[in-house]
Structure formats: structure tokens, C-alpha cells
């Protein structure tokens, strides 16, 4: 064995001994769904629903003179299933286990297993983080309680209609445990018009924002209708003064405190009263520059829906025998200086999510279809108009009915989509023609999202990224704890909190992590002492090329609690967590942002465009430092492989989740024979930078 090979083996052994953060993987991730999909609904029913969708799609294709594409091979399917449902590529063991499975129903079994996994919670949470513009920090407002609410809603299979109603009607302090649903409207704090427009776009596929300043130039909506919808959020206050602590004596205490400390106390109080107050007055005023002749500028308007059933609100002036016409209501509204609360937000939520409102079910069904297959049956997915037509109308009708029949259970809906024949079909080999509808002969070939890219790269770094997911409230917990302390504090305690670091919940989180790391380090030292003899024997066995001994020692280390390639247990290495567990969004220079993660300023703003910085991001160290030089499972598998042929197969099966072709295997084995084992690292780098790796095929 040459000197380079020996140095690699010794370096790897030292890395395992001194650099590996070790913890036994938990038996079950806290983000695993609360119930299995089959416990809720037998697979046979999901398969029957999937068959009906397939039949409708085939009929639609036949009417267009088209045929569905063929079924893909197992390698393509296993990669597609993991990326679509769990948000990452499969590991080497997961890939090989599936490819070796001879069961006829293994694809359907895999779909259900992935839907029951923690990875699905993480991946679907990213979907909502993007659409609902989740930001961990928003001036004095923390977005972590909102992110916690979204994770919890996904993990518990909260029905979509309940989910939306809870966000539209949420009240109370934003930082109090259990009030995370306030985050949706607080994302547009002090901008109720924007909040209303975003809600309509997200949940009803209606773009009303262009009617805020004038009648819509491309649709039939008027400015008056915009403000009638905005009236449902009338009177909402973006503060909860009832949440403030006991402030008696605070002015006296602050007078004696330094200026910086006074500012910190004021910031604490601002954080404390972030929240929503007011159930909605059902009244809003037109802008002072309103220029249409039906009403005067600045006139009050009453809440009214755009379409469907009219919502009946009980305004306090309405008495028995009094005229109930809208003209009379408008006249009385003009006389009011203040508008009492009448639960107009709840009325809006009930109208929007009602099964009698077909648009609600259609829009989310179409969104789920687009998420699974790359495009909607209706495009654009958030701009439905009167003349909007689905590419397959019969299919859209079935999707709407299925969503309602499943009582808006999105995991069961996704399950049906993933059991279709369409989910198993090949993607078209050519890009769709601009301006022409996508007909779904097969799923659309598309680039990985930034989150899929990041989580897939982590799959090369850690043995089981799904079991490393944190508790759903991990990031929100310091925010809740600070709120509880503040709610009980008096003036002196508020000042004390600015002196001992409790004013910053993120600093508290970091302190807790450091304490956890110190405790774990003590446990690691004991484990390293017990593992040291085995690791020395492992290095010797590798130098001698004794693969049988290497395998035996690797198993002994595994039994000891030191699996090769598992660099950290769940909750360690704070910057190497799945995308859903990181700060939202990631910092601008993070790999996630380089690969197009949304800045969360506008709805659905992620980018899937290839850029030069993306290549440079991988070129400048991630693969070398985290995968090829670190104690990754990929490196461990390559180190223990018996020969060059197996190493080439491992590289392909781990990164592209397929066997190399005969030509690929021959060419790379030849390169290894000429240039040595270091070529394998080049192979991994080439594969991870290939288009085949970056696309969901």
C-alpha cells in the first residue's frame, strides 16, 4: 500500500478518535408523524383513488392525441420517492436495500414508509415556510413560534381547513406557547391589506393586490371589492397590551439605569406585547384618493365576499324591524366613530374554508399536484380567473372531490398522488414548449429545491439525517421561556434580565447548547477511551488490506455506539442540520441561499435557476471538508470497500442512486488503476456537480 493510502487510513482513524462528535441515534425522531397513514386509511382505498386519477389523466391525454410515458426503473423511482416525499436522496443502504428487494409491491410499501417518516415532516414544513414567508427574526417579533406551529401542524396531520381557520382567527401574544398561529397575520404586521391579499392568493388562488390602488387592470375586481375584503380584518390591532408585565415603579427604576439598559428594557417590552388583538370589526374605509363615483373618498365600507355565499355579519346597530339592506348598513357605518368587534375574521375563515366554496379545495389540490409533479393542472397556481381552464378538467374535478372526501388531510392526499402510475412514469426528455400547457405524460423534470439540495448533501455527511431532526419546539422554546419570565417580572426583575443575558432568547439557546455540548463531551471522552484500542486495530487492518477484519471491527464499534460515518448525534453540529431546523431563511452566504432559497420577503420566491456561485459553493470546500475528508458514511464505505470496482459502485449508488453503466464503470476503474485511489474523490465530486445529481428525474 502506498504512502498516500496509508496516510488516508491513519488520518481517518485519528478523525474517528479525536474529532468525531458521537451520540447514539435516538430510536425515533420527534418529528415522525403521530400516526401511520395505513392506520388512518387502508392502502387499498388510496390505491383505488390513485387508479381513478390515472384513468382520468389517460382519458385526458387520449383526447389530446397523446400517450403516457413508460414506467421508470427502480433506481429512478427510489430517488424520486425520497426527494419528493422525504426531501432528500436515499442513503447507500436505503438504495441497495430497495434495489435488492424482489417484492412486487415494494414501490407502494416505500411510499407509505416515507410518508410515515420524520423526513416528510421536515420536507413539508419547508413547503409552508416558503409559502407563508417564515422568518426567524422580524424586528421585535420572533418567527420561531410560527415555525413551531407549522411543524406541529404537519406532524399531527392537522386538516388543511382547520389549519387555515386557526391562522386567520388567531389572537393573543405572539411569543406565548400555543400562539404560533398568530405568525401568519403578524408576518404583515400593521399591514392588514397585505395580509388579506396574501391570504386570498395562498388559499383561494386569487390575485387581488392589483386592485388596492385602482380597479384591477387585468381582471374584473374593483378597488371597492378590495376594501370590502379588507374590512374582514378591520380593527385588528398588532399589539397585545394585556401581555405586559407589572410595570409599577418601572419609570423610577429606569431613571437610575444607564441609557443602554433603558433601551434593552424597552426592547423587551416591545417583544412582550407583539401579538394580535381584535376579532375584526367588518368595517374599513376607502382611501382618501378614491376616484370612482359609487362612493366618496374615505367612506367606510362593510365586509363582503368576492364570490360565493354572502357572509352575514351581525353589526351592533341592527335591531329588530330595522332595515337590513346594505345601503342602510353603509349609512349607519358612516355615523360610527369607532367600529365594535363582530368576529368578522372568523366569518371570513368559515366562508373561505367551507366545503361549499369549491375554490378552496381546488386551489390546495392543485398546489399539491404541482408540488408532486412539477406543475399544476391549472397554471399559474395562484392566479385563477373567470376564464381559467384546467389542462384536464375531469382530473381537476376528481382532485377537488378527493380533497373534500379526505377532509383536507394533506398527507393522505399526497399519498394518493404518490401511488398513481403517473408518479412512476418517466419525465419528458425535452423542456415544455413556452405557452403550451403541460399535459403530464409524466412528471415534469425539475431542479432540486435549495432545501432538497442541502438535505441531500447532508445525507452524504450523516448516517441518518432524519433521526437527527430536533424537537419541533427546539428553536421556539427559549422564546416561550422568556415570555413566561417577562409575564411574571416586576420593574427590578426586568432590569436584571438585561444584565444576565436573558434579554436575548437566541443567546439563551446558544448557552443551552453549550451546556449540552459540555455534558456530551464528557460522555464522548469515556466512549473514546473504550473505542481507542478498536480504532487502532481498525487502522492496522486497513493498512494490511484485511477487509474481513475491517468489517468485524467496524461492527464492534457499531455495537459500542460508535458507528463509522456518523459524525454527530441528533442535535449536535448546529450549522449542519436539515433545512427545516435551521434559522429561516438561512444567512445570505449559506449554501441554501446560493441554491435559491427564498429570502421570505414575497410569497413563493424561491429560485431554481442555475448560477456560477452554486458551482463555486461546492467547489470551495463543502464536499472536500464535510464529505470526502470528514468521517462521513460515504467515506467510511469507500474506505472499507474491497476493491476499485466496489468503490465506483458505491460512488454512483450513494450520489445518483443507480449503478454505473458498463462504460462508466470501465472508465473510472481504469482511472483508478492509473492514478490511484485518490481518483475516487474526484469521481464523487464530479457526480455531485452533475446535472443528474441536481435534478429530480
C-alpha positions, -999 to 999 in steps of 0.1 A, spaced: 0 0 0 15 34 -10 22 62 14 -8 83 3 -32 54 10 -16 48 44 -18 84 53 -55 84 44 -62 54 66 -42 69 96 -59 103 91 -93 86 91 -86 67 123 -74 99 140 -105 117 129 -127 90 143 -108 90 176 -104 127 183 -127 147 160 -160 128 159 -189 141 179 -206 109 190 -241 101 203 -263 71 200 -290 78 174 -324 81 190 -349 53 184 -374 76 169 -373 112 157 -396 136 175 -408 148 140 -421 114 130 -458 117 122 -481 109 151 -500 82 131 -492 59 102 -510 65 70 -523 30 69 -538 33 104 -559 62 92 -569 47 59 -561 13 43 -538 13 14 -564 -4 -8 -585 28 -6 -556 50 -15 -548 28 -45 -584 29 -57 -583 67 -56 -550 67 -74 -564 45 -101 -593 69 -107 -569 98 -111 -548 78 -135 -578 68 -156 -590 104 -158 -555 115 -168 -552 88 -195 -586 99 -209 -575 135 -210 -543 125 -228 -562 105 -254 -584 134 -261 -553 153 -269 -539 125 -290 -511 118 -265 -499 87 -247 -484 84 -212 -446 78 -209 -433 44 -198 -427 34 -162 -392 42 -148 -368 17 -134 -363 10 -97 -333 33 -94 -351 63 -108 -381 56 -86 -363 52 -53 -345 85 -58 -377 103 -69 -397 89 -40 -372 100 -14 -367 135 -29 -405 141 -34 -416 128 0 -387 130 24 -369 159 7 -335 142 3 -318 114 -17 -317 79 -2 -286 67 16 -264 39 2 -281 13 25 -316 26 16 -308 25 -21 -293 -10 -21 -320 -24 1 -347 -12 -22 -329 -24 -54 -324 -58 -39 -360 -62 -28 -379 -86 -51 -414 -79 -37 -439 -69 -63 -454 -41 -41 -422 -26 -29 -428 8 -45 -461 12 -28 -446 0 5 -418 25 2 -442 54 -5 -461 46 27 -429 42 47 -416 76 36 -449 92 44 -446 78 79 -411 91 83 -397 122 100 -382 134 67 -417 140 54 -424 164 83 -392 183 76 -398 185 39 -434 195 41 -426 221 68 -402 237 42 -432 239 18 -451 261 43 -421 281 54 -417 292 18 -453 300 11 -460 317 44 -427 336 43 -414 324 77 -386 345 91 -369 336 124 -363 373 131 -386 402 122 -376 432 142 -391 427 177 -410 396 166 -396 361 166 -408 338 139 -398 307 158 -433 302 174 -448 304 139 -423 278 126 -431 256 156 -468 258 148 -463 248 112 -441 218 121 -466 207 147 -495 211 122 -477 189 97 -466 163 122 -501 160 137 -519 159 103 -540 190 111 -567 192 84 -559 220 60 -592 238 66 -587 238 103 -551 249 98 -562 279 77 -590 289 101 -567 288 130 -542 312 113 -570 336 102 -586 339 136 -555 336 159 -553 361 188 -531 368 217 -494 373 225 -472 361 196 -444 347 219 -466 328 243 -465 290 239 -495 278 219 -500 311 200 -477 304 170 -507 306 146 -506 344 150 -475 344 129 -493 344 96 -510 377 100 -481 391 120 -459 384 90 -476 415 76 -476 434 109 -496 467 107 -504 459 71 -539 442 71 -545 449 35 -514 430 25 -523 402 49 -557 399 33 -543 399 -3 -517 373 6 -544 351 22 -566 352 -9 -536 344 -31 -525 315 -10 -558 299 -2 -582 309 -30 -557 314 -59 -570 350 -63 -546 379 -70 -564 409 -56 -534 430 -47 -535 450 -80 -570 463 -70 -557 480 -39 -549 513 -56 -573 511 -86 -597 488 -103 -578 456 -114 -563 462 -149 -564 426 -159 -593 411 -140 -629 422 -131 -621 430 -94 -627 466 -83 -610 487 -57 -642 488 -37 -642 450 -37 -607 450 -24 -616 472 6 -648 451 12 -625 421 16 -600 441 37 -629 450 60 -629 415 74 -596 424 91 -609 458 101 -600 469 136 -573 443 142 -545 456 165 -510 443 162 -502 446 199 -515 427 229 -512 452 258 -527 427 282 -495 407 279 -473 433 295 -458 426 329 -463 446 361 -448 480 353 -453 497 386 -422 515 396 -405 509 362 -401 546 354 -383 552 387 -360 522 382 -353 532 346 -344 568 356 -314 554 375 -303 530 348 -278 536 320 -291 545 286 -282 512 271 -301 493 298 -331 515 294 -331 507 257 -329 470 264 -359 471 287 -379 490 261 -370 463 236 -381 436 260 -415 453 264 -419 456 227 -412 419 223 -436 412 251 -466 429 235 -461 416 200 -494 398 191 -529 401 177 -559 417 193 -594 421 179 -617 397 162 -625 421 134 -650 449 130 -661 442 95 -656 479 85 -628 495 65 -625 530 50 -618 537 14 -586 556 7 -588 594 6 -579 594 -31 -606 570 -42 -617 582 -76 -648 561 -86 -683 575 -84 -700 548 -64 -687 561 -30 -669 591 -17 -632 591 -8 -627 579 28 -661 564 31 -665 533 53 -674 501 36 -687 469 51 -671 434 47 -683 415 17 -670 384 -1 -658 384 -37 -679 354 -48 -699 325 -35 -722 327 -5 -727 361 11 -714 363 47 -739 377 71 -723 397 99 -742 409 129 -734 446 132 -745 460 166 -768 487 151 -791 462 135 -822 459 156 -854 441 152 -875 458 125 -846 479 113 -838 479 76 -811 452 68 -802 465 33 -765 470 26 -773 507 17 -787 512 52 -758 494 68 -734 517 49 -753 547 61 -750 536 97 -713 528 93 -707 564 82 -721 576 115 -698 555 137 -666 569 150 -654 535 162 -663 501 150 -670 474 176 -657 438 171 -681 414 154 -659 383 148 -655 392 111 -622 373 109 -640 341 120 -667 348 94 -641 352 67 -624 320 78 -656 300 77 -666 313 43 -631 307 28 -627 271 41 -663 259 37 -668 228 16 -695 249 -2 -666 271 -15 -651 249 -43 -622 272 -49 -606 265 -15 -604 227 -22 -594 233 -59 -565 256 -51 -549 234 -24 -554 202 -45 -538 220 -75 -509 232 -53 -503 196 -40 -504 183 -76 -479 209 -87 -456 201 -57 -457 164 -66 -455 165 -104 -438 198 -111 -467 219 -124 -503 225 -117 -534 212 -136 -542 249 -136 -513 274 -142 -505 298 -127 -514 280 -95 -522 313 -76 -539 334 -103 -572 318 -112 -596 340 -133 -631 336 -146 -618 321 -179 -593 298 -162 -593 263 -176 -576 232 -164 -555 212 -188 -575 182 -177 -609 194 -164 -622 160 -154 -590 154 -134 -594 187 -116 -629 178 -106 -617 145 -92 -589 162 -73 -613 186 -57 -637 158 -47 -608 138 -33 -596 167 -12 -631 171 4 -636 133 8 -603 131 27 -615 160 49 -584 181 38 -559 155 52 -529 166 31 -507 136 39 -534 112 27 -539 134 -4 -501 133 -11 -503 95 -5 -528 91 -33 -507 111 -57 -476 91 -49 -495 58 -55 -505 69 -90 -490 54 -122 -481 90 -131 -457 91 -101 -439 61 -116 -437 74 -152 -406 88 -169 -402 125 -172 -403 141 -207 -369 143 -222 -374 178 -236 -385 210 -219 -421 220 -223 -428 245 -251 -433 280 -237 -470 290 -237 -482 254 -242 -499 236 -213 -481 207 -195 -502 176 -201 -485 152 -177 -474 124 -199 -450 120 -169 -438 142 -141 -420 174 -150 -382 171 -149 -371 199 -125 -342 210 -104 -340 202 -67 -351 230 -44 -324 246 -23 -337 226 7 -336 193 -12 -300 201 -23 -289 209 12 -306 179 28 -293 156 1 -257 168 7 -263 162 45 -273 126 35 -237 122 24 -224 135 57 -245 118 83 -257 82 86 -293 92 93 -303 128 88 -340 122 96 -333 108 131 -311 139 138 -341 162 135 -347 183 166 -378 186 187 -404 207 169 -402 234 196 -364 233 200 -359 268 185 -391 283 199 -385 271 235 -362 300 245 -388 325 232 -416 308 252 -394 307 283 -385 344 281 -422 353 276 -431 334 308 -404 352 327 -414 386 314 -451 380 322 -442 375 359 -415 401 362 -416 434 381 -395 465 374 -364 453 392 -366 419 375 -369 435 341 -336 454 347 -320 422 360 -329 404 328 -309 429 308 -278 422 329 -276 384 329 -283 377 292 -319 367 295 -329 396 272 -318 377 242 -336 343 237 -311 333 210 -283 338 234 -301 317 259 -305 290 232 -268 291 225 -260 289 262 -282 258 265 -264 242 235 -230 249 250 -241 232 283 -254 203 263 -222 201 244 -201 201 276 -222 172 290 -219 153 258 -182 159 256 -177 141 290 -197 111 277 -177 112 244 -144 110 263 -154 79 281 -166 63 248 -134 73 230 -113 57 257 -131 24 253 -130 27 215 -94 36 211 -80 0 210 -105 -10 184 -97 21 163 -60 13 164 -68 -23 153 -90 -9 125 -63 13 111 -38 -16 111 -64 -39 94 -68 -13 67 -31 -9 62 -28 -46 57 -59 -48 34 -76 -73 57 -112 -64 47 -128 -92 68 -111 -78 99 -121 -43 90 -157 -54 88 -156 -72 121 -140 -42 139 -165 -18 123 -193 -39 137 -177 -39 171 -175 -1 170 -212 0 159 -222 -22 189 -202 0 212 -222 31 200 -196 45 176 -209 38 141 -184 47 114 -196 77 94 -219 91 120 -203 123 128 -228 135 153 -260 126 171 -293 144 168 -289 180 179 -252 184 175 -233 205 150 -256 234 149 -248 245 114 -253 210 99 -290 205 105 -317 198 80 -330 230 63 -362 230 83 -343 230 116 -321 260 107 -329 297 111 -354 308 85 -342 318 60 -305 309 61 -279 337 60 -272 352 25 -239 334 21 -252 300 31 -254 271 6 -291 272 9 -293 308 -3 -268 302 -30 -290 274 -44 -321 297 -44 -338 295 -10 -363 323 -8 -355 355 12 -391 352 25 -400 388 15 -426 377 -10 -448 346 -15 -432 316 -32 -400 335 -41 -376 306 -42 -354 303 -73 -345 272 -93 -321 289 -117 -285 276 -121 -258 300 -112 -220 301 -112 -219 307 -74 -236 274 -69 -207 255 -85 -182 276 -66 -200 268 -33 -194 231 -38 -160 237 -53 -149 258 -23 -149 231 3 -182 216 12 -176 182 -5 -140 181 5 -143 192 41 -177 176 50 -179 145 28 -145 134 15 -123 144 43 -148 141 72 -160 110 89 -189 106 66 -207 74 58 -197 78 22 -160 80 31 -164 50 55 -180 29 28 -152 38 3 -125 31 29 -139 -4 37 -147 -13 0 -127 -44 -10 -117 -32 -45 -119 -4 -71 -150 -18 -87 -169 -17 -54 -157 19 -48 -170 31 -82 -203 14 -75 -205 30 -40 -199 64 -55 -227 61 -80 -252 43 -57 -247 70 -30 -249 101 -51 -270 92 -81 -287 62 -65 -281 40 -95 -255 15 -107 -228 29 -131 -232 19 -167 -207 -5 -182 -188 23 -198 -188 44 -167 -175 15 -146 -148 6 -171 -136 42 -175 -134 50 -138 -117 17 -128 -91 25 -155 -85 59 -140 -81 44 -105 -57 18 -119 -36 46 -135 -38 74 -108 -46 56 -76 -74 56 -51 -75 94 -49 -94 93 -82 -125 81 -62 -127 115 -46 -127 131 -80 -154 108 -90 -176 118 -61 -170 155 -68 -179 151 -105 -211 132 -97 -223 157 -71 -217 186 -95 -235 168 -124 -269 178 -136 -281 143 -129 -275 149 -92 -292 183 -92 -324 173 -109 -354 153 -97 -357 129 -126 
